[in-house]
């Protein structure tokens, strides 16, 4: 059989390799000149530093199958994401932990004392948080919410936190010890040669053809099935209108030696126009000392327009009619499956993207074994 995979990010690469490995012909198309999508990494021409061209990506997962899978295609070095944050002219540790609490309130509390303090500040009248703001107020109370989350969130999403779902903040932990690891997953790391090398290795299999700088509209071949990982509204040529996405602008600058001394520094105050500064040699700590210069990016978030790269789907507490329309249109398509962050219009981490693609591969295998090959429009309910 012959298949087309639209998009050369993790979702598309995992599906494409599985199909090609099963002896099928697979064509992968992507409009960009490189594989990897927004995970693309490359050596900076001036400094030699490995840079995350579309913003930082730190691999973390609790799924052992996913962890085994990615390490088949490259070496992962230990990496712990320790984020710093500037609020009110002072630097703090994130996520909110015992050090953050003691720093912010100017105290020296023990874990149980800090827990008791937060209990007095958290709004326990909110039983089931619906919005980002409700989740923050229930989790940390008004002072920490205003200091670290409100302004940053308004800059990142261009919306008031009352309009955003609680699920965005539920991704972040609250700790009453000095653990400043941004993630809690048991498997964490950074690919030694970058994410693009990982995805290139995934795609390196007989029977698989990649066409870069190629839109899916330009592919005229007759395929038995298409796996689409691009924006779902783009597939229908925005017939019902454009779904809302946030995009990012990056301001690159180079300094001698080091600049901020950390990979990620968040700027939480709303009057600072950028959301964070990333210093990329710290994403590869095993080699950071060999570079004489350092390369950094100031990151600005704004609403995506017609020709922008979509980064984050904007899901609102009250909304979704346009998305529902596209989902119903997608279900009417024949021989097309939508998957991935853009294809299902969901805010997904890399490991979840890979897990869902591997689960889809399992479903594909079952479809091959059935008397009539048939696949669902969505492997995961996009709602």
PyMOL commands that set and color helices and strands:
alter all, ss='L'
color gray80, all
select helices_A, chain A and resi 10-21+37-39+64-71+98-105+111-121+132-139+142-157+161-163+167-170+195-202+216-218+232-235+280-284+288-290+321-331+340-343+350-369
alter helices_A, ss='H'
color red, helices_A
select strands_A, chain A and resi 2-6+25-30+41-43+50-52+59-61+76-77+83-87+90-94+187-191+208-212+225-228+245-256+264-267+276-279+293-303+312-313+336-338
alter strands_A, ss='S'
color yellow, strands_A
deselect
rebuild
show_as cartoon
